[in-house]
């Protein structure tokens, strides 16, 4: 599974980083981003929780 953050929608609220810091982190310039190429299977549920809880729906499934 792959996810991406649409930085134009991200408001840097920190929800995704708080829920799944193994997958998400803040960029030096503010918005969060996915720090792994492929989400490890054991983190997929937590990463999806972060995606579903994002208040601006900035987290998308990547191709």
DRENPA-3360 file (N, C-alpha, C; in nm, 2 decimals, always signed):
BEGIN
1 = XXXXXXXX = +0.08/-0.12/+0.00/+0.00/+0.00/+0.00/+0.09/+0.12/+0.00 ~ +0.05/+0.22/-0.08/+0.12/+0.35/-0.08/+0.02/+0.46/-0.06 ~ +0.07/+0.56/+0.02/-0.01/+0.68/+0.04/+0.08/+0.80/+0.01 ~ +0.01/+0.92/-0.01/+0.08/+1.04/-0.04/+0.00/+1.15/+0.03 ~ +0.07/+1.26/+0.06/+0.00/+1.38/+0.12/-0.01/+1.49/+0.02 ~ -0.12/+1.54/-0.01/-0.14/+1.66/-0.09/-0.11/+1.78/-0.01 ~ +0.01/+1.83/-0.03/+0.07/+1.94/+0.05/-0.01/+2.07/+0.04 ~ -0.09/+2.08/-0.07/-0.17/+2.20/-0.09/-0.30/+2.19/+0.00;
9 = XXXXXXXX = -0.33/+2.08/+0.05/-0.45/+2.06/+0.14/-0.40/+2.05/+0.28 ~ -0.28/+2.01/+0.31/-0.23/+1.98/+0.44/-0.23/+2.11/+0.52 ~ -0.28/+2.11/+0.65/-0.28/+2.23/+0.73/-0.18/+2.21/+0.85 ~ -0.11/+2.10/+0.84/+0.00/+2.07/+0.95/-0.06/+2.06/+1.09 ~ -0.18/+2.00/+1.09/-0.25/+1.99/+1.23/-0.18/+1.88/+1.31 ~ -0.11/+1.79/+1.25/-0.03/+1.69/+1.32/-0.11/+1.56/+1.35 ~ -0.23/+1.55/+1.30/-0.31/+1.43/+1.33/-0.24/+1.30/+1.28 ~ -0.19/+1.30/+1.16/-0.13/+1.18/+1.10/+0.00/+1.15/+1.17;
17 = XXXXXXXX = +0.08/+1.25/+1.20/+0.20/+1.23/+1.27/+0.18/+1.17/+1.41 ~ +0.08/+1.22/+1.47/+0.04/+1.17/+1.61/-0.01/+1.03/+1.60 ~ -0.09/+0.99/+1.50/-0.15/+0.86/+1.49/-0.05/+0.76/+1.44 ~ +0.04/+0.79/+1.34/+0.12/+0.70/+1.28/+0.26/+0.76/+1.25 ~ +0.34/+0.79/+1.35/+0.47/+0.85/+1.33/+0.57/+0.77/+1.25 ~ +0.54/+0.64/+1.24/+0.63/+0.55/+1.17/+0.62/+0.57/+1.02 ~ +0.51/+0.63/+0.97/+0.48/+0.66/+0.83/+0.48/+0.80/+0.79 ~ +0.43/+0.89/+0.88/+0.42/+1.03/+0.85/+0.52/+1.12/+0.94;
25 = XXXXXXXX = +0.57/+1.22/+0.88/+0.65/+1.32/+0.95/+0.63/+1.46/+0.89 ~ +0.67/+1.56/+0.96/+0.66/+1.70/+0.91/+0.78/+1.72/+0.82 ~ +0.75/+1.80/+0.71/+0.86/+1.84/+0.62/+0.93/+1.96/+0.69 ~ +1.05/+2.00/+0.65/+1.12/+2.11/+0.71/+1.04/+2.24/+0.69 ~ +0.96/+2.25/+0.58/+0.88/+2.37/+0.54/+0.74/+2.36/+0.59 ~ +0.70/+2.26/+0.67/+0.57/+2.26/+0.73/+0.48/+2.14/+0.71 ~ +0.43/+2.12/+0.59/+0.33/+2.01/+0.57/+0.39/+1.88/+0.60 ~ +0.30/+1.78/+0.63/+0.35/+1.65/+0.66/+0.37/+1.58/+0.52;
33 = XXXXXXXX = +0.44/+1.47/+0.53/+0.46/+1.38/+0.41/+0.48/+1.24/+0.46 ~ +0.47/+1.15/+0.36/+0.49/+1.01/+0.39/+0.64/+0.98/+0.38 ~ +0.70/+0.92/+0.48/+0.84/+0.90/+0.49/+0.89/+0.76/+0.44 ~ +0.80/+0.68/+0.40/+0.83/+0.55/+0.35/+0.77/+0.53/+0.21 ~ +0.84/+0.45/+0.13/+0.79/+0.43/-0.01/+0.67/+0.34/-0.01 ~ +0.67/+0.23/+0.07/+0.56/+0.14/+0.08/+0.52/+0.12/+0.22 ~ +0.40/+0.13/+0.26/+0.36/+0.12/+0.40/+0.37/-0.03/+0.44 ~ +0.45/-0.06/+0.54/+0.46/-0.20/+0.59/+0.33/-0.25/+0.63;
41 = XXXXXXXX = +0.31/-0.38/+0.60/+0.18/-0.44/+0.62/+0.13/-0.43/+0.77 ~ +0.22/-0.43/+0.86/+0.18/-0.42/+1.01/+0.14/-0.28/+1.04 ~ +0.16/-0.18/+0.96/+0.13/-0.04/+0.98/+0.01/+0.01/+0.90 ~ -0.04/-0.08/+0.81/-0.15/-0.04/+0.72/-0.27/+0.01/+0.79 ~ -0.32/-0.06/+0.89/-0.44/-0.02/+0.96/-0.42/+0.12/+1.03 ~ -0.31/+0.14/+1.09/-0.28/+0.27/+1.16/-0.27/+0.38/+1.05 ~ -0.20/+0.35/+0.94/-0.19/+0.45/+0.84/-0.33/+0.49/+0.78 ~ -0.41/+0.39/+0.76/-0.55/+0.42/+0.71/-0.63/+0.50/+0.82;
49 = XXXXXXXX = -0.61/+0.47/+0.94/-0.67/+0.55/+1.05/-0.63/+0.70/+1.03 ~ -0.50/+0.72/+1.01/-0.45/+0.86/+0.99/-0.52/+0.92/+0.86 ~ -0.53/+0.84/+0.76/-0.59/+0.89/+0.63/-0.73/+0.93/+0.66 ~ -0.81/+0.84/+0.72/-0.95/+0.86/+0.74/-0.98/+0.98/+0.84 ~ -0.88/+1.00/+0.93/-0.90/+1.11/+1.03/-0.85/+1.24/+0.99 ~ -0.78/+1.25/+0.87/-0.73/+1.38/+0.83/-0.84/+1.48/+0.81 ~ -0.84/+1.59/+0.88/-0.95/+1.69/+0.87/-0.97/+1.75/+0.73 ~ -0.86/+1.75/+0.65/-0.87/+1.82/+0.52/-0.87/+1.71/+0.40;
57 = XXXXXXX = -0.87/+1.58/+0.44/-0.86/+1.48/+0.34/-0.74/+1.49/+0.25 ~ -0.63/+1.53/+0.31/-0.50/+1.56/+0.23/-0.43/+1.43/+0.20 ~ -0.46/+1.32/+0.27/-0.39/+1.19/+0.25/-0.47/+1.11/+0.15 ~ -0.39/+1.07/+0.05/-0.46/+1.00/-0.07/-0.38/+0.87/-0.09 ~ -0.45/+0.78/-0.16/-0.38/+0.66/-0.20/-0.29/+0.69/-0.32 ~ -0.17/+0.65/-0.32/-0.08/+0.68/-0.43/-0.08/+0.56/-0.54 ~ -0.05/+0.59/-0.66/-0.05/+0.49/-0.77/+0.07/+0.40/-0.75;
% end
